[in-house]
Amino acid sequence: MIIVLIGYMASGKSSIGKILAKKLSCEFVDLDDFIENEEKASVTDIFKSKGEIYFRKQETRYLKQLLQAESNIILSVGGGTPCFGENMKLILENENVKSIYLKASIPKLVKRLFDKKSKRPLISHIETKEALTEFVGKHLFERVYFYNQSEIQIITDKKSKNKIAKEIISILF
Ligand code: S3P
């Protein structure tokens, strides 16, 4: 089985994915890290030197590659991954995949993102929390259409990462 974790930037996909992988004794793969390794450049540098369109093409290419995995993996995708090209369709059509949307509120996302925005090219230019709140609100509104297609949806606010991982396991097994 491939468990694909979906959600906005800073929704906890990677940290919850790591906990899940430990609990289920399987491999954890973060799509952004995978892209960075393969491309030998950080996501920020790829956006800067080659542009977002190039990044999105590579994202789809590596997503396809990872979705062919025959072993059990937990795959955390980027916040934009389900929203470009046929990526969500690829995730949903794959019989081995369980897609899980980690749903976090806008204030939670903004709180977590504000200090870590420099690593995220789409928001690194935003200077105030108010402006970030406005951006995330609009951006999430466009993206939930894709996120909501996930087979399983988990509300994450007010829950520890460990509790969320346990909740996912109890739904899946
Ligand atoms: C992006 C999210 C990032 C990364 C890139 C673009 C997005 O991943 O793929 O900066 O479009 O939301 P995280 O969701 O892991 O931050």
Backbone and ligand atoms as CSV (ligand in chain L), in Angstrom:
chain,resi,resn,atom,element,x,y,z
A,1,MET,N,N,0.831,-1.204,0.000
A,1,MET,CA,C,0.000,0.000,0.000
A,1,MET,C,C,0.872,1.263,0.000
A,2,ILE,N,N,0.409,2.271,-0.719
A,2,ILE,CA,C,1.102,3.566,-0.677
A,2,ILE,C,C,0.132,4.550,-0.008
A,3,ILE,N,N,0.557,5.099,1.107
A,3,ILE,CA,C,-0.286,6.089,1.782
A,3,ILE,C,C,0.205,7.464,1.354
A,4,VAL,N,N,-0.647,8.215,0.663
A,4,VAL,CA,C,-0.244,9.542,0.188
A,4,VAL,C,C,-0.849,10.611,1.104
A,5,LEU,N,N,0.017,11.399,1.699
A,5,LEU,CA,C,-0.445,12.469,2.585
A,5,LEU,C,C,-0.529,13.772,1.791
A,6,ILE,N,N,-1.713,14.365,1.856
A,6,ILE,CA,C,-2.045,15.553,1.069
A,6,ILE,C,C,-2.410,16.690,2.011
A,7,GLY,N,N,-2.086,17.906,1.625
A,7,GLY,CA,C,-2.501,19.047,2.446
A,7,GLY,C,C,-1.688,20.282,2.114
A,8,TYR,N,N,-2.164,21.397,2.632
A,8,TYR,CA,C,-1.504,22.673,2.352
A,8,TYR,C,C,-0.100,22.689,2.959
A,9,MET,N,N,0.735,23.604,2.535
A,9,MET,CA,C,2.062,23.774,3.127
A,9,MET,C,C,1.893,23.887,4.646
A,10,ALA,N,N,2.763,23.219,5.377
A,10,ALA,CA,C,2.774,23.268,6.852
A,10,ALA,C,C,1.563,22.589,7.512
A,11,SER,N,N,0.914,21.698,6.785
A,11,SER,CA,C,-0.218,21.000,7.411
A,11,SER,C,C,0.241,19.792,8.215
A,12,GLY,N,N,1.528,19.528,8.210
A,12,GLY,CA,C,2.069,18.435,9.031
A,12,GLY,C,C,2.310,17.139,8.266
A,13,LYS,N,N,2.257,17.216,6.927
A,13,LYS,CA,C,2.402,15.995,6.120
A,13,LYS,C,C,3.696,15.241,6.432
A,14,SER,N,N,4.815,15.953,6.447
A,14,SER,CA,C,6.103,15.268,6.642
A,14,SER,C,C,6.264,14.746,8.061
A,15,SER,N,N,5.929,15.568,9.048
A,15,SER,CA,C,6.150,15.091,10.417
A,15,SER,C,C,5.194,13.958,10.772
A,16,ILE,N,N,3.950,14.045,10.326
A,16,ILE,CA,C,2.997,12.960,10.602
A,16,ILE,C,C,3.395,11.715,9.782
A,17,GLY,N,N,3.859,11.958,8.567
A,17,GLY,CA,C,4.317,10.851,7.712
A,17,GLY,C,C,5.443,10.067,8.364
A,18,LYS,N,N,6.373,10.780,8.990
A,18,LYS,CA,C,7.500,10.099,9.641
A,18,LYS,C,C,7.014,9.249,10.824
A,19,ILE,N,N,6.079,9.791,11.594
A,19,ILE,CA,C,5.532,9.042,12.735
A,19,ILE,C,C,4.804,7.785,12.228
A,20,LEU,N,N,4.004,7.969,11.181
A,20,LEU,CA,C,3.264,6.845,10.604
A,20,LEU,C,C,4.200,5.755,10.110
A,21,ALA,N,N,5.260,6.171,9.436
A,21,ALA,CA,C,6.217,5.211,8.869
A,21,ALA,C,C,6.867,4.398,9.991
A,22,LYS,N,N,7.163,5.082,11.088
A,22,LYS,CA,C,7.772,4.391,12.226
A,22,LYS,C,C,6.789,3.382,12.815
A,23,LYS,N,N,5.563,3.835,13.003
A,23,LYS,CA,C,4.556,2.951,13.603
A,23,LYS,C,C,4.258,1.746,12.712
A,24,LEU,N,N,4.306,1.964,11.392
A,24,LEU,CA,C,3.937,0.887,10.472
A,24,LEU,C,C,5.160,0.154,9.923
A,25,SER,N,N,6.331,0.533,10.409
A,25,SER,CA,C,7.610,-0.048,9.953
A,25,SER,C,C,7.722,-0.045,8.429
A,26,CYS,N,N,7.500,1.085,7.845
A,26,CYS,CA,C,7.709,1.153,6.405
A,26,CYS,C,C,8.456,2.438,6.054
A,27,GLU,N,N,8.767,2.583,4.775
A,27,GLU,CA,C,9.609,3.705,4.353
A,27,GLU,C,C,8.798,4.992,4.258
A,28,PHE,N,N,9.433,6.103,4.609
A,28,PHE,CA,C,8.801,7.411,4.425
A,28,PHE,C,C,9.515,8.148,3.298
A,29,VAL,N,N,8.752,8.674,2.363
A,29,VAL,CA,C,9.349,9.473,1.284
A,29,VAL,C,C,8.647,10.820,1.216
A,30,ASP,N,N,9.454,11.877,1.210
A,30,ASP,CA,C,8.914,13.221,1.045
A,30,ASP,C,C,9.193,13.632,-0.406
A,31,LEU,N,N,8.148,13.933,-1.149
A,31,LEU,CA,C,8.332,14.214,-2.581
A,31,LEU,C,C,9.299,15.376,-2.823
A,32,ASP,N,N,9.208,16.432,-2.011
A,32,ASP,CA,C,10.136,17.568,-2.186
A,32,ASP,C,C,11.587,17.134,-1.980
A,33,ASP,N,N,11.828,16.329,-0.941
A,33,ASP,CA,C,13.197,15.845,-0.681
A,33,ASP,C,C,13.671,14.972,-1.833
A,34,PHE,N,N,12.760,14.151,-2.342
A,34,PHE,CA,C,13.094,13.262,-3.458
A,34,PHE,C,C,13.495,14.090,-4.682
A,35,ILE,N,N,12.702,15.136,-4.957
A,35,ILE,CA,C,13.001,16.012,-6.099
A,35,ILE,C,C,14.363,16.682,-5.883
A,36,GLU,N,N,14.597,17.172,-4.671
A,36,GLU,CA,C,15.862,17.863,-4.372
A,36,GLU,C,C,17.059,16.935,-4.581
A,37,ASN,N,N,16.906,15.674,-4.155
A,37,ASN,CA,C,17.995,14.698,-4.354
A,37,ASN,C,C,18.246,14.414,-5.817
A,38,GLU,N,N,17.155,14.193,-6.541
A,38,GLU,CA,C,17.283,13.843,-7.958
A,38,GLU,C,C,17.812,15.017,-8.779
A,39,GLU,N,N,17.338,16.203,-8.450
A,39,GLU,CA,C,17.708,17.397,-9.233
A,39,GLU,C,C,18.983,18.054,-8.703
A,40,LYS,N,N,19.443,17.580,-7.564
A,40,LYS,CA,C,20.642,18.136,-6.911
A,40,LYS,C,C,20.541,19.652,-6.713
A,41,ALA,N,N,19.362,20.063,-6.308
A,41,ALA,CA,C,19.119,21.494,-6.018
A,41,ALA,C,C,17.932,21.599,-5.084
A,42,SER,N,N,17.897,22.660,-4.278
A,42,SER,CA,C,16.758,22.832,-3.378
A,42,SER,C,C,15.537,23.297,-4.183
A,43,VAL,N,N,14.352,23.095,-3.584
A,43,VAL,CA,C,13.125,23.535,-4.260
A,43,VAL,C,C,13.226,25.044,-4.552
A,44,THR,N,N,13.723,25.793,-3.571
A,44,THR,CA,C,13.868,27.245,-3.753
A,44,THR,C,C,14.759,27.553,-4.953
A,45,ASP,N,N,15.876,26.840,-5.067
A,45,ASP,CA,C,16.784,27.094,-6.189
A,45,ASP,C,C,16.169,26.681,-7.529
A,46,ILE,N,N,15.424,25.583,-7.507
A,46,ILE,CA,C,14.770,25.145,-8.761
A,46,ILE,C,C,13.781,26.220,-9.218
A,47,PHE,N,N,12.972,26.733,-8.278
A,47,PHE,CA,C,12.015,27.798,-8.615
A,47,PHE,C,C,12.762,29.006,-9.171
A,48,LYS,N,N,13.881,29.358,-8.524
A,48,LYS,CA,C,14.620,30.560,-8.925
A,48,LYS,C,C,15.292,30.396,-10.284
A,49,SER,N,N,15.979,29.259,-10.471
A,49,SER,CA,C,16.790,29.137,-11.684
A,49,SER,C,C,16.004,28.604,-12.871
A,50,LYS,N,N,15.027,27.724,-12.610
A,50,LYS,CA,C,14.333,27.115,-13.759
A,50,LYS,C,C,12.852,27.462,-13.832
A,51,GLY,N,N,12.311,28.025,-12.746
A,51,GLY,CA,C,10.912,28.461,-12.773
A,51,GLY,C,C,9.939,27.403,-12.282
A,52,GLU,N,N,8.722,27.884,-11.952
A,52,GLU,CA,C,7.725,26.968,-11.380
A,52,GLU,C,C,7.267,25.909,-12.381
A,53,ILE,N,N,7.182,26.282,-13.667
A,53,ILE,CA,C,6.665,25.305,-14.642
A,53,ILE,C,C,7.598,24.091,-14.718
A,54,TYR,N,N,8.899,24.370,-14.716
A,54,TYR,CA,C,9.874,23.274,-14.717
A,54,TYR,C,C,9.688,22.419,-13.463
A,55,PHE,N,N,9.560,23.095,-12.307
A,55,PHE,CA,C,9.373,22.367,-11.043
A,55,PHE,C,C,8.141,21.457,-11.125
A,56,ARG,N,N,7.023,21.992,-11.649
A,56,ARG,CA,C,5.781,21.209,-11.704
A,56,ARG,C,C,5.950,19.993,-12.614
A,57,LYS,N,N,6.716,20.155,-13.697
A,57,LYS,CA,C,6.926,19.022,-14.617
A,57,LYS,C,C,7.705,17.924,-13.913
A,58,GLN,N,N,8.739,18.330,-13.190
A,58,GLN,CA,C,9.559,17.342,-12.475
A,58,GLN,C,C,8.748,16.704,-11.357
A,59,GLU,N,N,7.910,17.522,-10.715
A,59,GLU,CA,C,7.078,17.021,-9.611
A,59,GLU,C,C,6.194,15.870,-10.116
A,60,THR,N,N,5.568,16.073,-11.278
A,60,THR,CA,C,4.707,15.032,-11.855
A,60,THR,C,C,5.529,13.804,-12.221
A,61,ARG,N,N,6.701,14.050,-12.812
A,61,ARG,CA,C,7.558,12.946,-13.230
A,61,ARG,C,C,7.962,12.071,-12.028
A,62,TYR,N,N,8.380,12.699,-10.935
A,62,TYR,CA,C,8.822,11.920,-9.775
A,62,TYR,C,C,7.639,11.325,-9.014
A,63,LEU,N,N,6.506,12.014,-9.050
A,63,LEU,CA,C,5.301,11.448,-8.420
A,63,LEU,C,C,4.948,10.131,-9.116
A,64,LYS,N,N,4.952,10.158,-10.470
A,64,LYS,CA,C,4.625,8.945,-11.241
A,64,LYS,C,C,5.575,7.818,-10.871
A,65,GLN,N,N,6.848,8.176,-10.778
A,65,GLN,CA,C,7.869,7.180,-10.441
A,65,GLN,C,C,7.583,6.565,-9.053
A,66,LEU,N,N,7.289,7.416,-8.087
A,66,LEU,CA,C,7.074,6.927,-6.717
A,66,LEU,C,C,5.772,6.136,-6.589
A,67,LEU,N,N,4.772,6.492,-7.390
A,67,LEU,CA,C,3.492,5.775,-7.316
A,67,LEU,C,C,3.598,4.351,-7.874
A,68,GLN,N,N,4.756,4.061,-8.487
A,68,GLN,CA,C,4.948,2.690,-8.987
A,68,GLN,C,C,5.604,1.790,-7.950
A,69,ALA,N,N,5.878,2.342,-6.777
A,69,ALA,CA,C,6.573,1.567,-5.743
A,69,ALA,C,C,5.818,0.281,-5.444
A,70,GLU,N,N,6.576,-0.800,-5.288
A,70,GLU,CA,C,5.902,-2.064,-4.981
A,70,GLU,C,C,5.922,-2.377,-3.497
A,71,SER,N,N,6.752,-1.636,-2.767
A,71,SER,CA,C,6.789,-1.858,-1.319
A,71,SER,C,C,5.817,-0.883,-0.645
A,72,ASN,N,N,5.590,-1.073,0.638
A,72,ASN,CA,C,4.711,-0.157,1.363
A,72,ASN,C,C,5.456,1.147,1.630
A,73,ILE,N,N,4.892,2.261,1.232
A,73,ILE,CA,C,5.534,3.538,1.566
A,73,ILE,C,C,4.502,4.581,2.018
A,74,ILE,N,N,5.010,5.501,2.825
A,74,ILE,CA,C,4.216,6.674,3.174
A,74,ILE,C,C,4.812,7.789,2.337
A,75,LEU,N,N,4.001,8.400,1.509
A,75,LEU,CA,C,4.492,9.445,0.617
A,75,LEU,C,C,3.837,10.779,0.955
A,76,SER,N,N,4.678,11.726,1.352
A,76,SER,CA,C,4.164,13.060,1.617
A,76,SER,C,C,4.414,13.905,0.363
A,77,VAL,N,N,3.349,14.440,-0.222
A,77,VAL,CA,C,3.528,15.236,-1.444
A,77,VAL,C,C,3.539,16.725,-1.096
A,78,GLY,N,N,3.915,17.570,-2.031
A,78,GLY,CA,C,3.937,19.010,-1.782
A,78,GLY,C,C,2.516,19.563,-1.728
A,79,GLY,N,N,2.369,20.732,-1.144
A,79,GLY,CA,C,1.045,21.346,-1.052
A,79,GLY,C,C,0.402,21.562,-2.415
A,80,GLY,N,N,1.223,21.756,-3.434
A,80,GLY,CA,C,0.680,22.025,-4.765
A,80,GLY,C,C,0.499,20.778,-5.604
A,81,THR,N,N,1.123,19.690,-5.191
A,81,THR,CA,C,1.137,18.478,-6.034
A,81,THR,C,C,-0.253,18.046,-6.529
A,82,PRO,N,N,-1.265,17.938,-5.645
A,82,PRO,CA,C,-2.558,17.439,-6.135
A,82,PRO,C,C,-3.260,18.411,-7.090
A,83,CYS,N,N,-2.788,19.643,-7.134
A,83,CYS,CA,C,-3.515,20.707,-7.837
A,83,CYS,C,C,-2.988,20.980,-9.249
A,84,PHE,N,N,-1.996,20.226,-9.700
A,84,PHE,CA,C,-1.424,20.490,-11.024
A,84,PHE,C,C,-1.546,19.275,-11.931
A,85,GLY,N,N,-1.788,19.560,-13.211
A,85,GLY,CA,C,-1.870,18.508,-14.232
A,85,GLY,C,C,-2.830,17.409,-13.810
A,86,GLU,N,N,-2.393,16.187,-14.036
A,86,GLU,CA,C,-3.268,15.050,-13.731
A,86,GLU,C,C,-2.860,14.382,-12.435
A,87,ASN,N,N,-2.117,15.099,-11.600
A,87,ASN,CA,C,-1.544,14.463,-10.415
A,87,ASN,C,C,-2.592,13.828,-9.502
A,88,MET,N,N,-3.680,14.548,-9.241
A,88,MET,CA,C,-4.690,14.001,-8.317
A,88,MET,C,C,-5.343,12.766,-8.934
A,89,LYS,N,N,-5.542,12.819,-10.251
A,89,LYS,CA,C,-6.137,11.687,-10.965
A,89,LYS,C,C,-5.216,10.463,-10.842
A,90,LEU,N,N,-3.925,10.711,-10.994
A,90,LEU,CA,C,-2.950,9.611,-10.883
A,90,LEU,C,C,-3.001,8.979,-9.495
A,91,ILE,N,N,-3.140,9.839,-8.491
A,91,ILE,CA,C,-3.199,9.357,-7.104
A,91,ILE,C,C,-4.470,8.539,-6.893
A,92,LEU,N,N,-5.601,9.081,-7.386
A,92,LEU,CA,C,-6.892,8.427,-7.124
A,92,LEU,C,C,-7.087,7.143,-7.928
A,93,GLU,N,N,-6.488,7.094,-9.122
A,93,GLU,CA,C,-6.701,5.920,-9.974
A,93,GLU,C,C,-5.866,4.714,-9.558
A,94,ASN,N,N,-4.838,4.982,-8.774
A,94,ASN,CA,C,-3.932,3.900,-8.397
A,94,ASN,C,C,-4.557,3.054,-7.280
A,95,GLU,N,N,-4.782,1.793,-7.581
A,95,GLU,CA,C,-5.481,0.916,-6.617
A,95,GLU,C,C,-4.689,0.676,-5.342
A,96,ASN,N,N,-3.386,0.876,-5.422
A,96,ASN,CA,C,-2.549,0.640,-4.237
A,96,ASN,C,C,-2.500,1.836,-3.302
A,97,VAL,N,N,-3.096,2.949,-3.749
A,97,VAL,CA,C,-2.938,4.195,-2.993
A,97,VAL,C,C,-4.126,4.491,-2.078
A,98,LYS,N,N,-3.819,4.930,-0.864
A,98,LYS,CA,C,-4.843,5.515,0.009
A,98,LYS,C,C,-4.469,6.975,0.165
A,99,SER,N,N,-5.348,7.887,-0.211
A,99,SER,CA,C,-5.019,9.311,-0.124
A,99,SER,C,C,-5.657,9.913,1.122
A,100,ILE,N,N,-4.868,10.678,1.841
A,100,ILE,CA,C,-5.330,11.250,3.106
A,100,ILE,C,C,-5.079,12.750,3.127
A,101,TYR,N,N,-6.143,13.516,3.320
A,101,TYR,CA,C,-6.021,14.979,3.393
A,101,TYR,C,C,-5.914,15.407,4.848
A,102,LEU,N,N,-4.817,16.039,5.186
A,102,LEU,CA,C,-4.626,16.576,6.529
A,102,LEU,C,C,-5.125,18.015,6.533
A,103,LYS,N,N,-6.280,18.182,7.147
A,103,LYS,CA,C,-7.012,19.447,7.085
A,103,LYS,C,C,-6.655,20.337,8.270
A,104,ALA,N,N,-6.035,21.474,8.023
A,104,ALA,CA,C,-5.686,22.383,9.120
A,104,ALA,C,C,-6.347,23.734,8.859
A,105,SER,N,N,-6.647,24.468,9.924
A,105,SER,CA,C,-7.321,25.758,9.759
A,105,SER,C,C,-6.332,26.823,9.274
A,106,ILE,N,N,-6.863,27.894,8.707
A,106,ILE,CA,C,-6.007,28.976,8.193
A,106,ILE,C,C,-5.132,29.579,9.303
A,107,PRO,N,N,-5.684,29.917,10.485
A,107,PRO,CA,C,-4.802,30.477,11.528
A,107,PRO,C,C,-3.652,29.543,11.915
A,108,LYS,N,N,-3.924,28.243,11.982
A,108,LYS,CA,C,-2.875,27.255,12.320
A,108,LYS,C,C,-1.796,27.261,11.236
A,109,LEU,N,N,-2.238,27.236,9.991
A,109,LEU,CA,C,-1.283,27.190,8.885
A,109,LEU,C,C,-0.418,28.446,8.879
A,110,VAL,N,N,-1.069,29.598,9.066
A,110,VAL,CA,C,-0.342,30.878,9.039
A,110,VAL,C,C,0.673,30.925,10.178
A,111,LYS,N,N,0.268,30.486,11.345
A,111,LYS,CA,C,1.156,30.485,12.508
A,111,LYS,C,C,2.414,29.669,12.203
A,112,ARG,N,N,2.205,28.480,11.633
A,112,ARG,CA,C,3.350,27.611,11.355
A,112,ARG,C,C,4.174,28.129,10.183
A,113,LEU,N,N,3.493,28.700,9.194
A,113,LEU,CA,C,4.203,29.103,7.970
A,113,LEU,C,C,5.027,30.373,8.132
A,114,PHE,N,N,4.575,31.271,9.012
A,114,PHE,CA,C,5.197,32.594,9.054
A,114,PHE,C,C,6.711,32.514,9.317
A,115,ASP,N,N,7.109,31.634,10.217
A,115,ASP,CA,C,8.537,31.531,10.541
A,115,ASP,C,C,9.322,30.680,9.549
A,116,LYS,N,N,8.599,29.926,8.749
A,116,LYS,CA,C,9.313,28.997,7.854
A,116,LYS,C,C,9.116,29.378,6.389
A,117,LYS,N,N,8.719,30.618,6.163
A,117,LYS,CA,C,8.360,30.966,4.792
A,117,LYS,C,C,9.558,31.084,3.844
A,118,SER,N,N,10.737,31.312,4.405
A,118,SER,CA,C,11.900,31.509,3.523
A,118,SER,C,C,12.197,30.271,2.671
A,119,LYS,N,N,11.808,29.112,3.172
A,119,LYS,CA,C,12.052,27.870,2.410
A,119,LYS,C,C,10.946,27.594,1.396
A,120,ARG,N,N,9.953,28.472,1.365
A,120,ARG,CA,C,8.817,28.206,0.492
A,120,ARG,C,C,8.651,29.342,-0.508
A,121,PRO,N,N,9.107,29.081,-1.741
A,121,PRO,CA,C,9.153,30.150,-2.737
A,121,PRO,C,C,7.826,30.852,-3.018
A,122,LEU,N,N,6.702,30.165,-2.802
A,122,LEU,CA,C,5.420,30.796,-3.125
A,122,LEU,C,C,5.027,31.874,-2.112
A,123,ILE,N,N,5.606,31.807,-0.914
A,123,ILE,CA,C,5.201,32.769,0.118
A,123,ILE,C,C,6.368,33.567,0.709
A,124,SER,N,N,7.583,33.304,0.240
A,124,SER,CA,C,8.764,33.918,0.873
A,124,SER,C,C,8.755,35.451,0.788
A,125,HIS,N,N,8.034,35.992,-0.185
A,125,HIS,CA,C,8.013,37.457,-0.374
A,125,HIS,C,C,6.983,38.155,0.526
A,126,ILE,N,N,6.134,37.380,1.197
A,126,ILE,CA,C,5.045,37.988,1.973
A,126,ILE,C,C,5.575,38.428,3.341
A,127,GLU,N,N,5.370,39.712,3.666
A,127,GLU,CA,C,6.063,40.250,4.837
A,127,GLU,C,C,5.305,40.246,6.153
A,128,THR,N,N,3.986,40.372,6.097
A,128,THR,CA,C,3.258,40.445,7.371
A,128,THR,C,C,2.321,39.238,7.539
A,129,LYS,N,N,1.967,38.987,8.805
A,129,LYS,CA,C,1.046,37.882,9.095
A,129,LYS,C,C,-0.309,38.122,8.453
A,130,GLU,N,N,-0.719,39.419,8.410
A,130,GLU,CA,C,-2.030,39.755,7.834
A,130,GLU,C,C,-2.031,39.410,6.339
A,131,ALA,N,N,-0.943,39.789,5.663
A,131,ALA,CA,C,-0.860,39.520,4.223
A,131,ALA,C,C,-0.782,38.017,3.972
A,132,LEU,N,N,-0.089,37.306,4.848
A,132,LEU,CA,C,0.020,35.847,4.693
A,132,LEU,C,C,-1.344,35.190,4.905
A,133,THR,N,N,-2.096,35.718,5.892
A,133,THR,CA,C,-3.439,35.174,6.157
A,133,THR,C,C,-4.321,35.346,4.919
A,134,GLU,N,N,-4.222,36.519,4.290
A,134,GLU,CA,C,-5.042,36.772,3.109
A,134,GLU,C,C,-4.636,35.824,1.973
A,135,PHE,N,N,-3.321,35.666,1.803
A,135,PHE,CA,C,-2.814,34.802,0.730
A,135,PHE,C,C,-3.267,33.355,0.950
A,136,VAL,N,N,-3.048,32.854,2.173
A,136,VAL,CA,C,-3.379,31.451,2.461
A,136,VAL,C,C,-4.888,31.214,2.285
A,137,GLY,N,N,-5.688,32.176,2.735
A,137,GLY,CA,C,-7.148,32.052,2.595
A,137,GLY,C,C,-7.559,31.860,1.135
A,138,LYS,N,N,-7.025,32.709,0.274
A,138,LYS,CA,C,-7.401,32.632,-1.154
A,138,LYS,C,C,-6.839,31.373,-1.803
A,139,HIS,N,N,-5.590,31.083,-1.498
A,139,HIS,CA,C,-4.879,29.958,-2.096
A,139,HIS,C,C,-5.530,28.626,-1.702
A,140,LEU,N,N,-5.870,28.527,-0.423
A,140,LEU,CA,C,-6.495,27.302,0.082
A,140,LEU,C,C,-7.872,27.122,-0.566
A,141,PHE,N,N,-8.564,28.226,-0.741
A,141,PHE,CA,C,-9.885,28.174,-1.370
A,141,PHE,C,C,-9.785,27.556,-2.777
A,142,GLU,N,N,-8.705,27.907,-3.504
A,142,GLU,CA,C,-8.517,27.338,-4.847
A,142,GLU,C,C,-8.125,25.863,-4.758
A,143,ARG,N,N,-7.396,25.538,-3.726
A,143,ARG,CA,C,-6.825,24.192,-3.668
A,143,ARG,C,C,-7.710,23.132,-3.021
A,144,VAL,N,N,-8.628,23.544,-2.144
A,144,VAL,CA,C,-9.441,22.527,-1.444
A,144,VAL,C,C,-10.252,21.668,-2.413
A,145,TYR,N,N,-10.545,22.209,-3.579
A,145,TYR,CA,C,-11.264,21.426,-4.581
A,145,TYR,C,C,-10.514,20.111,-4.841
A,146,PHE,N,N,-9.204,20.208,-4.909
A,146,PHE,CA,C,-8.376,19.019,-5.160
A,146,PHE,C,C,-8.191,18.210,-3.873
A,147,TYR,N,N,-7.848,18.891,-2.791
A,147,TYR,CA,C,-7.605,18.175,-1.529
A,147,TYR,C,C,-8.833,17.358,-1.111
A,148,ASN,N,N,-10.016,17.939,-1.325
A,148,ASN,CA,C,-11.258,17.282,-0.890
A,148,ASN,C,C,-11.570,16.000,-1.660
A,149,GLN,N,N,-10.843,15.757,-2.743
A,149,GLN,CA,C,-11.060,14.515,-3.489
A,149,GLN,C,C,-10.366,13.328,-2.818
A,150,SER,N,N,-9.557,13.605,-1.796
A,150,SER,CA,C,-8.859,12.531,-1.079
A,150,SER,C,C,-9.863,11.562,-0.479
A,151,GLU,N,N,-9.462,10.306,-0.389
A,151,GLU,CA,C,-10.389,9.290,0.127
A,151,GLU,C,C,-10.702,9.484,1.610
A,152,ILE,N,N,-9.694,9.944,2.338
A,152,ILE,CA,C,-9.862,10.110,3.782
A,152,ILE,C,C,-9.487,11.544,4.152
A,153,GLN,N,N,-10.264,12.141,5.054
A,153,GLN,CA,C,-9.944,13.503,5.481
A,153,GLN,C,C,-9.814,13.524,6.997
A,154,ILE,N,N,-8.768,14.136,7.465
A,154,ILE,CA,C,-8.521,14.163,8.906
A,154,ILE,C,C,-8.398,15.620,9.364
A,155,ILE,N,N,-9.204,15.990,10.339
A,155,ILE,CA,C,-9.073,17.331,10.917
A,155,ILE,C,C,-7.908,17.288,11.898
A,156,THR,N,N,-6.970,18.210,11.752
A,156,THR,CA,C,-5.743,18.096,12.561
A,156,THR,C,C,-5.658,19.102,13.709
A,157,ASP,N,N,-6.446,20.176,13.674
A,157,ASP,CA,C,-6.364,21.196,14.730
A,157,ASP,C,C,-6.640,20.568,16.103
A,158,LYS,N,N,-5.900,21.013,17.078
A,158,LYS,CA,C,-6.076,20.581,18.470
A,158,LYS,C,C,-5.798,19.091,18.693
A,159,LYS,N,N,-5.035,18.480,17.803
A,159,LYS,CA,C,-4.668,17.071,18.000
A,159,LYS,C,C,-3.158,16.975,17.911
A,160,SER,N,N,-2.550,16.129,18.720
A,160,SER,CA,C,-1.100,15.955,18.618
A,160,SER,C,C,-0.797,15.144,17.359
A,161,LYS,N,N,0.450,15.247,16.908
A,161,LYS,CA,C,0.839,14.510,15.685
A,161,LYS,C,C,0.686,13.008,15.904
A,162,ASN,N,N,1.024,12.582,17.117
A,162,ASN,CA,C,0.904,11.168,17.442
A,162,ASN,C,C,-0.562,10.713,17.385
A,163,LYS,N,N,-1.446,11.556,17.894
A,163,LYS,CA,C,-2.869,11.222,17.885
A,163,LYS,C,C,-3.389,11.134,16.440
A,164,ILE,N,N,-2.906,12.053,15.601
A,164,ILE,CA,C,-3.335,12.043,14.190
A,164,ILE,C,C,-2.863,10.748,13.514
A,165,ALA,N,N,-1.616,10.372,13.790
A,165,ALA,CA,C,-1.071,9.139,13.195
A,165,ALA,C,C,-1.909,7.933,13.658
A,166,LYS,N,N,-2.240,7.909,14.938
A,166,LYS,CA,C,-3.051,6.786,15.460
A,166,LYS,C,C,-4.428,6.756,14.799
A,167,GLU,N,N,-4.994,7.955,14.609
A,167,GLU,CA,C,-6.322,8.055,13.977
A,167,GLU,C,C,-6.266,7.492,12.547
A,168,ILE,N,N,-5.202,7.837,11.830
A,168,ILE,CA,C,-5.058,7.340,10.448
A,168,ILE,C,C,-4.972,5.817,10.454
A,169,ILE,N,N,-4.173,5.279,11.362
A,169,ILE,CA,C,-4.004,3.823,11.431
A,169,ILE,C,C,-5.342,3.139,11.756
A,170,SER,N,N,-6.105,3.759,12.669
A,170,SER,CA,C,-7.367,3.106,13.030
A,170,SER,C,C,-8.369,3.167,11.881
A,171,ILE,N,N,-8.262,4.157,11.031
A,171,ILE,CA,C,-9.175,4.206,9.871
A,171,ILE,C,C,-8.743,3.196,8.804
A,172,LEU,N,N,-7.430,3.062,8.630
A,172,LEU,CA,C,-6.933,2.219,7.537
A,172,LEU,C,C,-6.942,0.731,7.840
A,173,PHE,N,N,-6.743,0.382,9.118
A,173,PHE,CA,C,-6.544,-1.066,9.398
A,173,PHE,C,C,-7.601,-1.611,10.376
L,1,S3P,C1,C,4.409,24.043,-2.693
L,1,S3P,C2,C,4.628,23.367,-1.520
L,1,S3P,C3,C,5.964,22.934,-1.093
L,1,S3P,C4,C,6.863,22.723,-2.304
L,1,S3P,C5,C,6.878,23.961,-3.160
L,1,S3P,C6,C,5.495,24.338,-3.659
L,1,S3P,C7,C,3.033,24.459,-3.028
L,1,S3P,O1,O,5.856,21.721,-0.345
L,1,S3P,O2,O,6.472,21.606,-3.056
L,1,S3P,O3,O,7.434,24.996,-2.397
L,1,S3P,O4,O,2.741,24.748,-4.195
L,1,S3P,O5,O,2.186,24.483,-2.094
L,1,S3P,P1,P,5.293,21.656,1.171
L,1,S3P,O6,O,3.807,21.534,1.105
L,1,S3P,O7,O,5.925,20.409,1.710
L,1,S3P,O8,O,5.742,22.893,1.869
